[in-house]
Amino acid sequence: MPGLRGRASVLDGMPGLRQSLSPPVTMQRSSRIVTELLEATMSQPLPTRAELPIERTWNLDAIFPSLAAWEAAIVASEQRIDAIPAFAGTLHAGAAAWADFLAAKEELWTDLMKALVWASLQSATDALDSTAQAQTGRARGLATRAAAAMAFEEPELLAIGIDTLREWVREEPRLHEMGHVVEQLARRAAHVRSAEVEEVLGLAGDALGAAGEAYGMLTNAEMDFDPAADSEGDEHEVAQSSINRLLASPDRVLRQSAWRAYADGYLGKRRTLGACLGGAIKRDVLHVRARGYGSSLEAATEPGFIPPDVCRGMLDVFAENLPTWHRYWAIRRRALGVDGLRPWDVKAPLSTAPVHVGYEQGVEWIVSGVAPLGEEYARTVRAGALEERWVDVLPNRGKRQGAFSSGVPGTPPYILMSWTDDVFSLSTLAHELGHSMHSWLTWRAQPLQYGRYGMFVAEVASNLTQALVRGWLLEETRDDPAMQLALLEEAMANFYRYFFVMPSLARFELAMHERVERGQAVNADIMGGLMADLLAEGYGDQMPFGEDRERMGVTWAQFPHLFANFYVYQYATGISAAHALAARLLSGESGAREDVLGFLSAGSSRFPLDALASAGVDMTSRAPVDAAFAALGDVVDRLEAWERDQAV
């Protein structure tokens, strides 16, 4: 089923490109309207959706110009679903019969996925909009029905035989593009069940996803947080779209208050949240047993054609490199001048002169950073971010947490984020634009069946853009100490999320799944205890948890990623492969641009490890992960040098 998404100087060798793509790098003010809105939210309630400037919201009219158009697509999808059962039992008739079914399948998925994207994006920006929630549920229910209706396909194809299917692909012009689909099916054949079982599993998809839906509704629409108070006694609203800004405040009193208020919101609902995640883990174990896999990890990685050892190998390298993190925490503690680092100090600014980055300026810097990928690539980034309204930019009441890129063939690649006028927002936008450009290139180059790429390669594309932009800015602003420090902080924030938090969550996830596989209980208390222990190991003796141990333990509940089983480890593998690709582009290596663009355009037309290998990265070895941790160590070295300079 096509799915939703949903994740540096060669310039000198390209005369005129730098000038054509960007203005000189200067510290510019944010656009007035964005800055005023952000300043207004510092101590006032977040704006409602209707109060935002329309040019900084995404343009969903590009999918459907009206509710009536969406409704027509839904009705047409219902009719197409009803027509699908007529194909059951007919595929053995020959190549033409399979091609006829594929044409009907593509027609169905094309409109249905667009309808689901349109509805889900509406609800993502306003969890209080009950109409949008109902529309999303309706579209999702149809997708479940469609998957169940087509469940006969793979069992029938396997009964026909892989060799026969290969012959059909060669003989029938309408099947010429299905060759890799057949090879994918051959790889998964041992875990495909009968048509009846596949239909049941398809029908169960909506129900088995209920735990994740309940989690999302609870955390985005119904969870209340106490306001945070700053050192002057002023209150600040704590919400999913404001918490990161509050935790990056230079006011330690505000950071502590916000961090505890946010953690306490989750603690107050931890038993319900634990039941939600426990239900999702049991769903995963059900699939292990229904499909005959050896473990939850294997069941999550092998359908994506990734060996489980890639995940386990990454976790081994992470554990070996914990001393690098301990060194960084010591630097941060000394730089902040505190006796003991606390959880609310992790995102505290080290600089007393923060760099302000307006949205438009941030876009221009990203455009400059991605110039090694070519003029068309850079021009498309600018148009999507500034003119075509791919990005929903600003925080608002009811907007869901985090950031993402979403879309399907036939829609623009949309980005949700909450811009906060700083380098970290720049980094987030670069990350999500990497996802969006990955989709844009794939959808242009591939037919529908290869238009959905796996998460393993998705996180490569997003982290590649961040690495390129950071590298370009470090070079361009080398005479600006404030910007250099801001970029080093951004680099560490990125490594912190992808090389510290996500591997820690992956260790947690693996342990919880293994408990359920052994028939042991999982609940909020067990989850919290393990999470606190893993984080204590990661922070070492630089961060005493004290009375906040229980609050640290509820960290698992703050990440919806855990409802997509064994997704989080791919951030670490993704950043590793991304740094390897960025190194090729930065060095000006012959053919690097073509190789990388080929990888970004491949979609699922190649197995993930093969696609990366064609771009020069071997993820079956630990070398890329080791190299990425070496890059982390280099940033820590630079921060130590900065610390010494400050002491002189």
N, C-alpha and C positions, 0 to 999 in steps of 0.2 A: 504494500500500500504506500503510495507516495506520502511523505510525511511533512511535518512542519519543522521549520527550523525554529531547536530550536534551539549558534558562539555562532649609518646604513646608507667613501662617497664616490659613487659612480657618476655623479652629476657632472663632474668635470669632463667626462668623456662624451657628454651630450650637449654640444654648443647650443645656447639659446633656450634649452629646456627649463633651466632654473628660472630664467626671467619670464618665460611664458606661463609658468605654473604658479608662481607665488610672488608676493611682494617681499621686500627685505624683511628679515626677522627683527621685529621691534616689539616692545611691550606696549600693546595697544589697550585702550579701555574696552570693556564689554559694550555690546550694543545697549543703548539706554534702556529699552523696554525690558530686556532680560535682566539686567543688573538691578533695576528698580524692583522687579518682582522678587528676585532673590533676596534683596535687602529687606523687603517687606516681610518675608517669611522667617527672618531670623528670630523675631520675638512675637510674631502674629500668627494666627491660624493659617494653615496652608490654603492657597486659593482653590476654589472649586474648578471643575473642568471648564465650565462656561466662561470663567474669568481669564483664561489663558489666551494669548495672541494666536490667532489661527495659523499664522505662518510658522509657528514653532510647534505645531501639532502635525501628526502624519495625515496624509491625504488618502483616506480610505475610499474616496470616490473613484480612485483609479481602479478599484476592484469592482464595486457596484455603486452607481451614482445615486441609488435610492433604496429604501427598504423594500419597495415593490420589486426592484430588480433582484435583490437578494432572495425574496420570497419566490420569485419565478424560478431561480436556480435551484432552490430547495425542492419545489414541486417537481421540476424536471428530474432531479436526482432520485426522488421517490419513484417516479415512473420507470427510470432506468434500472433501479434496483429490482423492481418487480419483474423486469424482462430477463434478468440474469439467469434464474433457474432453468430457463429453456436450453441453456448451453450445457447443463450438467449431463454427463454421460455421452457427449457427442465428440469430445476432443480426439478420440481414437480414430475418427473418420478420416483424418489426414491433416496435412499441413494447412490447407485452406480453412478447415474448421477451426483450428487453433488461431489462425490469423483473424478470422471473423470474431471470435471471442475477445481477442486482444483489442480489436477496434472498439467493441462495445465497452470493455473495461476502461480503456483510456478516456472515452467520452464521458463515462460516469465519474471517474476520479477527477478529471479536469475541473468540472464545475463544482463538485462536492467539496473538494479541498479548498477552492477559492471561497466558498460559502463559510467553511469552518474558520479559515483565516480571518475573514471579515468580522465574524461574530466574536472570535476569541480576542482579537485586538481591541474591539470595543470594550469588552469586559476587563481587559488588563489595565486600562487607564482609569477605570472607575468601577471598583468592586462593589460599590453601593447601587449600581445601575441594575436593577432586577430584570429589566427587559433584556439587556445584553446578556445577562447570565442565562436567561431562558433560551435565547437564541443560540448561545454556545452549546447548551445542553441538547437542543434539538439537532444541531448540525453534528455534534459528536455522536448522538444516538444513531443518526443515519449512517455515519462512517462505520459504526459497529455492525449495523445491519448489512452494509455493503460487504464488509470483510467476511462476515458469516456466509453471505450468499455466494461468494466466490471461493469458499473454502475447498471446493471440489477440485480446483485447478491443479495444485501440486500433486495430490495423490493420483489423479488421472494421468498426469504427465509422467510420473515415475512408473506407473503401470505400463505405459507405452514403451519406456526405456530410454536411457540417455543417448545411446548410440542412434536410435531412430530419430530422436529430437535433433541431434546434430545434422543428420541427413536432411530433415525438413528445413532447417535453417539455411542449408546450402541451396536447396531446391526452390523454395518459395520466396520470391522477392520481398513480400511483406514481412518476412521473418528474418531477413538478413541481419538486422540489428539485434537479434535476440541471442546471439551466440554466447555472450558472457552471462546472460540470464540462465542459460542451460548449464554453464559451468558452475555458477553459484548454486543452482539446485543440486547438482551432483555432489557438491561439498556438504550440503545439508541433508542429503537424502536419508541418512540413518535416523534423523530426528523428525522427519515428517510422518504424521500419523494418517490414519484412514480418513476418508472424506467426512465420515460422521463425527469422528473425534475433532477434526480440524474445524468443523462447523460449530461444535459445542465450544471449543476454545475461542473461536471468533465471537460467538454470541456472548461469551462470558467477559469479553474485553471491557465493556462499559462497566459492568458490575465490579470487576476486579480493579478498575481504576478509581472506584469510589473513595478509597482511603486518601488518595492524592488530591481528589477534588475537595474532600472535607478539610484536609490540611490547608489547601489554598484559600478556601472560604473563611476558615477560622483565622488564619494569620493575616489575611489582607482586608477582610471586611468586618470581622467581629472581635478582634483582639484590641483591647484598650491598653494604652500605656500612660502612666502618670507623666505629667509634664516635667521637664528638667529645669533646674534652677542654676543660673550662673553665679559668679562671685559677687555680683551686684544685687542678687536676689530676684532678678527678672526671670520670668518663666519662658520656656521654649517648648513648642509642641514636638513630641516624639512620635514619629510615624515611619512607615517603611521607606518613604521617599525622602525623609529628612535625617535619618539616623547617621548615615555616613558623614554628612556635613557636620553634625554635632560632635561626632567622635574625632573629627579633624580640627576642632577648635583649639586655639592656643590657651583657652581658659580651662585649666585642669579641673576646677570645681564643676564647670559645666560638663566636661567629658565624663567625669565620674558619675554625676547625676544622670546623664543621658544613658550611659552604659548600663547602670544598675536598673534604671526604669525599663529599658528595653529587655534586659535579661529577665527582670521580674515579670514582665508581661508574658513571656514564654513559660516561666516557672509556674505561674498561676494556672496555666492550661497544660502542664507537662503530661499529666496522665492521659488526657484526651489525645494530645500530640503523640505520645508514646503508643497509644492504641492504633493511631493512624499509621505510623511507621511500621509497627509490628504487623499490621494487616498487609502492608505493601511487601514486607519481607516474606510473609507466608504466601502471598501471590507468587513471588519469585520461586520459592521452593516448590510450589505446585507445578510450575512450568518445568522445573528440573525433573520432577518425577514423571510428569505427563509425557515429556519428550525424551526421556532416557539419558539425560546428561549426568555427569559424575558429580557436579557441584553447581552452586549458584554462580560462581565466578565463570566456570566453563560455559554455562547456559547463557550468560550475558555477553561473553567475548566471542565465542566461536560462531554464532550467527552473523557477527560482523567480520568474521574471517581474521580474527586476532587471536594468537595463542595465549592462553591464560598466563604463561610464564612472562609475558611482556609486563603485565601488571605486577606480578610478584617480584620481578627483577627491579622494577622502578621502586617498589617499597623497600627492597633491600638497600638500594643506593641511597634512598632518603634516610634510612636509619643510620647508615655509615656517615652521613654528612651532617648529622645533628650538631656536632661541635662547631660547625660554621655558623649555625643559627645561634648557638650559645654565645659565640664571639660577638655577633651582631647585637644581641640583646644587651650585652655588657656595654657596647658603644652607645646604644640608645639610652641606657640608664644614666651613663655619665654625661651624655650630651644634654639630657633634660635636667640634670642636677638633682636627681631623686635618690633616696636611699635604696629603694626597691622599686623595680618596674612593676606597674600594675596593668591589668587588662585594658584600662581606658587610656594607657599611654602608648599603645602599639601604633596608633595612627596620628599621634600628636606631632605637630610640625616641629622640626628641628630648627627651622629658620625663624628669626624674628622679623623678617621682611618677606612675607609671603608673596608669591608671584600670582597675579590675577590674570586669568586667561578668559577672554570673551569667547562666545560660541563661534562667531565668524572667524576670529583669529585662530582658534583651535582647528577649524576646518582647513584653513589655508596652510597651517603647519603640517597637518596630516597629508594634504595634497603634495607638499614638498617632500615629505618623508618617503612617500610611496613612488616617487619619480623613477627609481630604478626598475619599476615594473612597467614603465612605458607611459607615453603621453595619453593614450586612450584610457588606460586604467585610472590615471590621476584625474583626467577630465570628468570621468564618470563619477568618481568619488565626490568631486566638488558639486556636480549637478544634483546628485542624489541628496546630499546633505543640505544644500542651500536653495535649490530651485524646485526639485521634484517632491520635496517633503517626505523623504523616507523616514525621517527621525522625529519621534515624539520627545521633545527636548526637556521640558520643565517639570518639576515636581508639582503634584496637585493632590488634594484630598482624595483618598480612595485608590490612588495609583499603586500598583503592585510593587513589591520590592525588587531590587536588582536591575539588571539590564539584559536584553536579549535581542537577537535578530530572528525574524520570522518571515515566512512567505512560502509560496509554492510556484512552480512554473505557471506563468500567466498573471502573476502579481509582481509588484515591486518587492524588493527585499526590505522589509520594515524593521526599524530599530526603536526599542523602548529604552529610555534612560532618564535620569534626573540630573541635569547639568547644574554644577555648583561653582562655576567660574574659577576653576583651579586646574592644576596640572593633572590631577587625578581624574577629573572629568574628561580631559583631553585623552588620557590613556584609555578610559572606558569607551569613548567614542571610537578611537582607533581600533580597539579590539572588536567592537561590534561591526564597524565598517569592513574589517577583514572578513568576518562571517558573511556580510551582505555581498561583498564583491566576489567571494567564493561562489555564492549562490548565483549571482548575476552571470559570471563566466560559465558556470555549469549549465544553467538553463539555456544560454545561447548556443552552447556547443553540443549538448546531449539531447537525445529523445527522452520522453517522459519516464521510461523505465529506468533510466540512469540519472534522473534529475535529483535524486535524494542521496546525499553522501552520508557516511557514517560519522558518528561523533569523534572517532579517533582522528580522522583527518580534519574535521571541522575546527578543532582546537589548534591545529597547526596553522591554518589560515589566519585565525584571529590574532594569535600571538606573533605571527610573522609581521603583521602590520604594526603592532606595538613596538617590536624590536627595530624595525626600519625607522619609524618616526623618532623613537628615542635616540637612536644612533645619529640621525641627521641633526636633531636639536643639540645634542651634546657637542657636535662638531661646530655648528653654527654659533653657539653661545658660549664658546670656551673662554671668552674674556668677560663673561658676566657671572660672577661668583654666586649671586642669588639664584639665577636660573640653573646653574650647574648643580647646586645643592638640591633644588626642587626636583630636578631630573633624577638625581641619585635616590631621593626619597621615593619618587614615583617608581623607579626600578625596584626598590626594595618592597614597596607595597605590592607590586605585581608578583614578585617572587614570593612574598609572604602568602598571598592568596593561592598561588598555583603550586608553589614548592614547599609550603608549610601547612596551610589549612587544608587544602584538598588531599594531600597524601595522608594527613592525620584522619580526615573523614573516611578515606579509603580503608585505612587500617580498622577504623571503627566499624565500617560497613561489612568488611570481610568477617570480622569477629562475630557480629550480630547474625549474619547469614549462617555461619558455621554453627552457632548455637541452635538455631531453628532446625537446621539439617540434622542435628543430633537429638532433636526432640526436647531441647531445653527451653525454658521460658525466657521471654524478653519483655521488659516493661520499662517504664520511664526511669525507675531507680537504677536498674542494671545499666541502662543506656547512659545515664548521667555519670555513674561511677566510672565506667570505662572511658568515657570521653574526657573526664577530668584527669584520669591517670595518663592518657595519651598526651594531652596538652601539657601536663606537668613535665613529662619526659622531654617534650619539645622545647619548653622554655627553660628547663634546667633550674639552677639555683638563683637565676636572675629575677624570677617572678614568684614571690610567695602568694598563694591564693588566699590563705587565711579564711575569713568569713565569706569570701566570694567563691569558694570551691563549688558550691552547688550551682551558682550562677554560671561559672565556667563550664560545668558539666552539661548544661542545657544548650550548649553551642550546637549540638547535632540538630536541634529542633529549628534552628534558624536558617537551614539550608534545604530548600525544596528539591535541590539536585538529588538528594538521597532517594526520592521517589522514582527516579530513573536509574535503575540498579546498575551499579558499577560504571557510572558516568564520571564520577569525580576524579578517578585516577588518570583519566585521559587529559586533564588539564596539565598534569606534570609531563606526560609523554608528549603532549602537544607543544608545550613551551620548549621542550628539548629539540624536537624536530624543527621547530620554527627558528631557533637560534642557529641551527646548522644551515638552513636555507638562507637566512639573513647573511651569514658569513660568506656564502658563495656570492651573493649579490653585492655585498659591500666590497669584496676583493676585486670586483670587476672580472671575475672568471668568465672566460669565453663560454657562451651557451647557457649561462646560468638563468638569464631572464626567460629564455624560451623553455627551459626545463621547468622552472617554477610556474609559469603560466600554463604549461601543459598539465602539471599536477593540479592546479586550481581549476582547470576546465574539465577534468576527467570525471567528476561526479562519482557514480558507482560503476563506471564502465570498466574499471580495473579493480583488482583486489587492493585494499588499502596499503599493505606493506609493499606491494609491487609498484603502486603509484608513487609512493615515497622513494623507493629505490631508484625509479626512473629519474627522480629529481636529485639523486645523489645522497640520500639519507637511508641508512640501514638500521631500522628500529628493531631488528631481531637481535642486535648486539646492545650492550650497555653503553657503548661509546658516546652516543648522543646525549644520554642522561648524565653521564660523567662530565661531558663538556659543558652542559648547562649548569651543573653545580659548580664547575670551575668559573663560569661567568658570574654566578652568584658570589663566589669567593672574591672575584675581582672587584665587584661593587663594594663589598665589605672592606676590602683593602683601601679603596678610594675614600670611604668614609672614615677609616682610621687615619688616613693622611689628612683629611679635612679636620679631624679632631685635634691632631697634633698642631696644625696651623692655627687653630683657635686658641691653643694654649700658649703660643709664642707671644 
